[in-house]
Amino acid sequence: MYFSSDNAGPALPSVMARVNAANTGFALPYGADPIMEEVRAAIRAIFEAPEAVVYLVATGTAANALALACYAQPWQMVFCSQVAHIQEDECNAPEFYSGGAKLCLVDTPDKMTPEGLHARIETEGVRGVHGGERGPVSITQVTERGSVYTVEELNALCAVAKSYDLPVHLDGARFANALVALGCTPAEMTWKAGVDVVSFGGTKNGCLGVEAVVFFDPAKAREFELRRKRGAHLFSKHRFLSAQMAGYLAGGAWLEAAKSANENAAYLVAGLRAAGAEFLHEPQANMVFTRFPRHIHQRLHDAGAAYNMWEPGLESGAPDALLAARLVCDWSITTDQIDLFLSHFA
């Protein structure tokens, strides 16, 4: 009954097999390994972007921060939701790696709207040398509240950014989950909508620890290489990053894993609805924000269930008081585990 995070699940068999296969003999270091050529070609094909530049790093924070640093000068703003991942969970890494660019928050409980983004951009870059300059827009997909931007919504946000000549970064730590939910193509969710660079996540969806940074503008390649090295994120035994990503992409494993995670979450949501639970946000991918009585939380915790309480008060208070929680499904959770979890609502 583990619903704490999709970071905590096992790696995909195809990933482990490819890593084991790479663990023989010798290969050139620092991304010059032959597996990386395979990965680069696969990602270009997936995104329908033959000129795209592809790099690998080990963490989502590195992917986001280094990618944004290539587009944000120290005196600029990075526009994002007030609940964006780069705002909530990255310990000011984008500010650090960009040399001081400031996150400029669009006031919203979840997804940004074109109107909200436009209004926020209008407030910045108007104070001359005394204020920050406008910089890139960053979109979290899937959002930190489990929502998915539609292709139309992405197009609209990118259109606002482009009207100010601002680049767009897509934080795709759960890229595959969003893609499966939308039923669109990677190209439609990125460069065709106006995205300039994407952090293409693997870790949450079945890898050991690898993320791809995909630049649709090759002009940014050299700068990223320098920033990655200077930021201590260039792996010497890079073939083990390459092998993970190769195993992840092989035979569509990445899509199957995301489909499983989303289906697991849908199964969980159906059971929670039947049990009378409330939802803070309408579940759309593999994260569920729900509210149910304290006594059920206590029963679940006593039984060893693992998930994130979204507000304090588990230990004491009215038994029927509703408390919020976040539940995350990964590809490996079984319906038997979900049924066991739900049995404690009876």
C-alpha positions as CSV (number, residue, x, y, z in Angstrom):
1,M,0.0,0.0,0.0
2,Y,2.6,2.5,-1.1
3,F,1.2,5.7,-2.5
4,S,3.8,8.2,-1.3
5,S,5.5,8.9,-4.5
6,D,6.3,7.5,-8.0
7,N,9.9,8.3,-7.1
8,A,9.9,5.3,-4.7
9,G,8.8,2.5,-7.1
10,P,11.1,0.0,-8.8
11,A,12.8,0.4,-12.1
12,L,11.3,-1.1,-15.3
13,P,12.7,-4.5,-16.3
14,S,13.7,-3.1,-19.7
15,V,15.7,-0.4,-17.9
16,M,17.5,-2.8,-15.6
17,A,18.2,-5.2,-18.5
18,R,19.8,-2.4,-20.6
19,V,21.9,-1.2,-17.6
20,N,23.2,-4.7,-17.0
21,A,24.0,-5.1,-20.7
22,A,26.0,-1.8,-20.6
23,N,28.0,-3.1,-17.6
24,T,30.5,-4.9,-19.7
25,G,33.7,-3.8,-21.3
26,F,34.6,-0.2,-21.9
27,A,32.9,2.8,-23.4
28,L,33.9,6.4,-24.0
29,P,32.9,8.7,-21.1
30,Y,31.0,12.0,-20.8
31,G,28.3,11.2,-23.3
32,A,30.4,10.0,-26.1
33,D,29.2,6.4,-25.6
34,P,27.5,4.7,-28.6
35,I,24.3,4.1,-26.6
36,M,23.8,7.9,-26.4
37,E,23.7,8.1,-30.2
38,E,20.9,5.6,-30.1
39,V,19.1,7.6,-27.4
40,R,19.6,10.8,-29.3
41,A,18.1,9.3,-32.5
42,A,15.2,7.8,-30.6
43,I,14.2,11.1,-28.9
44,R,14.5,13.0,-32.1
45,A,12.1,10.5,-33.7
46,I,9.7,10.6,-30.8
47,F,9.5,14.4,-30.9
48,E,9.5,14.6,-34.7
49,A,12.5,17.0,-34.3
50,P,15.5,15.8,-36.3
51,E,17.5,18.9,-35.4
52,A,16.8,18.7,-31.7
53,V,19.7,18.6,-29.3
54,V,19.5,16.0,-26.5
55,Y,21.3,15.8,-23.2
56,L,21.0,13.6,-20.2
57,V,21.3,14.4,-16.5
58,A,20.5,12.4,-13.4
59,T,17.8,14.5,-11.7
60,G,14.8,16.6,-12.6
61,T,16.1,19.5,-10.6
62,A,19.3,19.5,-12.8
63,A,17.3,19.2,-16.0
64,N,15.0,22.1,-15.1
65,A,17.6,24.4,-13.5
66,L,20.2,24.0,-16.2
67,A,17.7,24.3,-19.1
68,L,16.2,27.5,-17.6
69,A,19.7,28.9,-17.0
70,C,20.3,28.8,-20.8
71,Y,17.3,31.1,-21.3
72,A,17.3,33.3,-18.2
73,Q,19.8,36.0,-17.6
74,P,20.6,36.8,-13.9
75,W,18.5,40.0,-14.1
76,Q,15.5,38.4,-15.6
77,M,12.3,36.8,-14.4
78,V,11.1,33.2,-14.9
79,F,7.3,33.2,-15.1
80,C,5.6,30.2,-13.5
81,S,2.6,29.1,-11.5
82,Q,2.8,29.7,-7.7
83,V,2.5,25.9,-7.3
84,A,5.0,25.1,-10.1
85,H,7.5,22.4,-9.3
86,I,10.4,24.8,-9.7
87,Q,8.8,27.0,-7.1
88,E,7.7,24.4,-4.6
89,D,10.3,21.7,-4.7
90,E,13.7,22.8,-6.0
91,C,15.3,24.8,-3.2
92,N,15.9,27.8,-5.4
93,A,18.0,25.7,-7.9
94,P,16.8,27.7,-10.9
95,E,17.8,30.9,-9.3
96,F,21.2,29.4,-8.3
97,Y,22.1,27.9,-11.7
98,S,20.9,31.0,-13.6
99,G,23.0,33.3,-11.4
100,G,20.1,35.0,-9.8
101,A,17.1,35.0,-12.1
102,K,14.0,35.5,-10.0
103,L,10.9,33.3,-10.1
104,C,7.9,35.5,-10.9
105,L,4.7,33.7,-9.7
106,V,1.4,33.7,-11.5
107,D,-1.3,33.7,-8.9
108,T,-3.3,30.5,-9.4
109,P,-4.2,27.4,-7.3
110,D,-3.1,25.0,-10.1
111,K,-2.8,25.6,-13.8
112,M,-1.8,29.0,-15.3
113,T,-4.3,30.7,-17.5
114,P,-3.4,32.8,-20.5
115,E,-5.1,35.8,-18.9
116,G,-3.2,35.3,-15.6
117,L,0.1,34.9,-17.4
118,H,-0.5,38.0,-19.5
119,A,-1.4,40.1,-16.5
120,R,1.7,39.0,-14.6
121,I,4.1,39.6,-17.5
122,E,2.6,43.1,-17.9
123,T,3.6,44.0,-14.3
124,E,7.3,43.2,-14.9
125,G,10.0,44.8,-17.1
126,V,8.5,48.2,-16.7
127,R,10.9,49.8,-14.1
128,G,14.0,50.2,-16.2
129,V,17.3,49.3,-14.5
130,H,15.5,49.3,-11.1
131,G,13.5,46.2,-11.8
132,G,13.9,42.7,-13.3
133,E,13.5,42.1,-17.0
134,R,11.1,39.6,-18.5
135,G,12.4,36.1,-19.1
136,P,11.2,32.6,-19.9
137,V,7.9,31.0,-19.1
138,S,8.0,27.6,-17.3
139,I,5.1,25.2,-17.4
140,T,4.8,22.1,-15.2
141,Q,3.2,19.2,-17.0
142,V,1.6,17.2,-15.1
143,T,1.0,20.0,-12.6
144,E,1.9,19.6,-8.9
145,R,-1.8,19.2,-8.2
146,G,-2.3,16.4,-10.6
147,S,-3.8,18.4,-13.5
148,V,-2.9,18.2,-17.2
149,Y,-2.7,21.1,-19.5
150,T,-4.5,20.3,-22.7
151,V,-2.8,20.9,-26.0
152,E,-5.1,23.9,-26.5
153,E,-4.1,25.3,-23.2
154,L,-0.4,24.9,-24.0
155,N,-0.9,26.6,-27.3
156,A,-2.6,29.5,-25.6
157,L,0.1,29.9,-22.9
158,C,2.9,29.7,-25.5
159,A,1.1,32.3,-27.6
160,V,1.1,34.7,-24.7
161,A,4.8,34.1,-24.1
162,K,5.7,34.5,-27.8
163,S,3.7,37.8,-28.0
164,Y,6.4,39.1,-25.6
165,D,9.2,37.2,-27.4
166,L,9.8,35.0,-24.4
167,P,11.0,31.4,-24.6
168,V,9.0,28.6,-23.0
169,H,10.3,25.7,-20.9
170,L,8.2,22.6,-20.2
171,D,8.9,20.8,-16.9
172,G,8.0,17.3,-17.9
173,A,8.9,15.2,-14.9
174,R,5.6,13.3,-15.6
175,F,5.7,14.0,-19.3
176,A,4.6,10.5,-20.2
177,N,1.7,10.5,-17.8
178,A,0.4,13.7,-19.4
179,L,0.9,12.4,-22.9
180,V,-1.0,9.2,-22.2
181,A,-3.8,11.3,-20.6
182,L,-4.1,13.6,-23.5
183,G,-3.7,11.0,-26.3
184,C,-1.6,13.5,-28.3
185,T,2.0,13.3,-29.7
186,P,5.1,14.6,-28.0
187,A,5.5,17.1,-30.8
188,E,2.0,18.5,-30.2
189,M,2.7,18.8,-26.5
190,T,6.0,20.7,-27.1
191,W,7.5,22.4,-30.1
192,K,4.3,22.5,-32.2
193,A,2.7,24.4,-29.3
194,G,5.6,26.8,-29.0
195,V,7.8,25.1,-26.3
196,D,11.5,25.8,-26.8
197,V,13.0,23.3,-24.3
198,V,11.6,20.3,-22.4
199,S,12.7,18.4,-19.4
200,F,11.7,14.9,-20.5
201,G,11.3,12.8,-17.3
202,G,12.3,9.2,-16.8
203,T,12.9,8.8,-13.1
204,K,9.3,8.9,-11.9
205,N,8.1,6.6,-14.6
206,G,10.4,3.6,-14.2
207,C,14.1,4.7,-14.5
208,L,16.7,4.6,-11.8
209,G,17.6,8.2,-12.2
210,V,17.8,9.9,-15.6
211,E,16.1,12.9,-17.3
212,A,16.6,14.2,-20.8
213,V,16.8,17.9,-21.7
214,V,15.6,18.4,-25.3
215,F,16.4,21.7,-27.0
216,F,14.4,22.4,-30.1
217,D,16.8,25.3,-30.9
218,P,20.3,23.8,-31.5
219,A,21.9,27.2,-30.8
220,K,21.6,26.5,-27.1
221,A,23.7,23.3,-27.2
222,R,27.1,24.6,-26.4
223,E,25.9,26.7,-23.5
224,F,24.1,23.8,-21.9
225,E,27.2,21.6,-22.3
226,L,29.2,24.3,-20.4
227,R,26.6,24.8,-17.7
228,R,26.2,21.1,-17.2
229,K,29.9,20.6,-16.7
230,R,30.3,23.7,-14.5
231,G,27.3,22.6,-12.4
232,A,28.9,19.2,-11.8
233,H,26.1,17.3,-13.6
234,L,28.2,15.8,-16.4
235,F,28.5,12.0,-15.7
236,S,31.9,10.4,-16.5
237,K,30.3,6.9,-16.8
238,H,27.6,8.4,-18.9
239,R,26.7,5.1,-20.6
240,F,24.7,4.2,-17.5
241,L,22.5,7.2,-18.0
242,S,22.2,6.4,-21.7
243,A,21.4,2.8,-21.0
244,Q,18.6,3.7,-18.7
245,M,17.0,6.0,-21.3
246,A,17.5,3.5,-24.0
247,G,15.7,0.8,-22.0
248,Y,13.0,3.3,-21.1
249,L,12.3,4.1,-24.7
250,A,12.7,0.7,-26.1
251,G,9.4,-0.8,-27.5
252,G,7.4,2.0,-26.0
253,A,8.1,0.9,-22.4
254,W,7.8,4.5,-21.3
255,L,4.3,4.8,-22.6
256,E,3.2,1.5,-21.2
257,A,4.5,2.4,-17.8
258,A,2.7,5.8,-17.8
259,K,-0.5,4.1,-19.0
260,S,-0.3,1.6,-16.1
261,A,0.3,4.4,-13.6
262,N,-2.6,6.4,-14.9
263,E,-4.9,3.4,-15.0
264,N,-3.9,2.5,-11.4
265,A,-4.8,6.0,-10.3
266,A,-8.1,5.8,-12.1
267,Y,-8.9,2.5,-10.4
268,L,-8.0,4.1,-7.0
269,V,-10.1,7.2,-7.7
270,A,-13.1,5.0,-8.6
271,G,-12.8,3.2,-5.3
272,L,-12.4,6.4,-3.3
273,R,-15.5,7.9,-5.0
274,A,-17.5,4.9,-4.1
275,A,-16.3,5.2,-0.5
276,G,-17.4,8.8,-0.3
277,A,-14.0,10.5,-0.4
278,E,-13.8,14.1,-1.7
279,F,-11.3,15.5,-4.2
280,L,-9.3,18.7,-3.9
281,H,-8.5,18.6,-7.7
282,E,-10.1,16.5,-10.4
283,P,-7.6,13.6,-11.0
284,Q,-6.3,13.5,-14.5
285,A,-3.0,11.5,-14.4
286,N,-1.4,9.5,-11.6
287,M,-1.7,11.9,-8.7
288,V,-4.7,12.1,-6.5
289,F,-5.5,14.8,-3.9
290,T,-8.3,13.6,-1.7
291,R,-10.0,14.2,1.6
292,F,-11.5,11.6,4.0
293,P,-12.2,11.2,7.7
294,R,-9.4,11.2,10.3
295,H,-10.3,7.8,11.7
296,I,-9.8,6.2,8.2
297,H,-6.4,7.9,8.0
298,Q,-5.5,6.5,11.4
299,R,-6.7,3.0,10.4
300,L,-4.6,3.2,7.2
301,H,-1.5,4.4,8.9
302,D,-1.8,1.6,11.6
303,A,-2.0,-0.9,8.7
304,G,1.2,0.4,7.2
305,A,-0.2,2.5,4.3
306,A,2.3,5.1,3.0
307,Y,1.1,8.3,1.5
308,N,1.5,12.0,2.1
309,M,-0.8,13.8,4.5
310,W,-1.6,17.2,2.9
311,E,-2.5,18.8,6.2
312,P,-1.6,18.2,9.9
313,G,-3.8,16.6,12.5
314,L,-3.5,12.9,12.1
315,E,-3.0,12.1,15.7
316,S,-5.8,14.0,17.5
317,G,-9.1,15.6,16.7
318,A,-12.7,14.6,15.8
319,P,-12.7,11.1,14.2
320,D,-15.0,12.2,11.4
321,A,-13.0,15.4,10.6
322,L,-11.9,15.4,7.0
323,L,-8.1,15.5,6.3
324,A,-6.5,15.9,2.9
325,A,-3.8,13.6,1.5
326,R,-1.9,13.1,-1.7
327,L,-1.8,9.6,-3.2
328,V,0.5,8.8,-6.2
329,C,0.4,5.7,-8.3
330,D,3.4,4.3,-10.2
331,W,3.5,1.7,-12.9
332,S,4.1,-1.2,-10.5
333,I,1.3,-0.9,-8.1
334,T,-1.2,-3.8,-8.4
335,T,-5.0,-3.7,-8.1
336,D,-4.6,-6.1,-5.2
337,Q,-2.6,-3.4,-3.3
338,I,-5.2,-0.8,-4.2
339,D,-8.1,-3.0,-3.1
340,L,-6.3,-3.6,0.2
341,F,-6.0,0.1,0.7
342,L,-9.6,0.7,-0.1
343,S,-10.7,-2.1,2.2
344,H,-9.9,0.1,5.2
345,F,-12.7,2.5,4.1
346,A,-15.4,-0.1,4.8
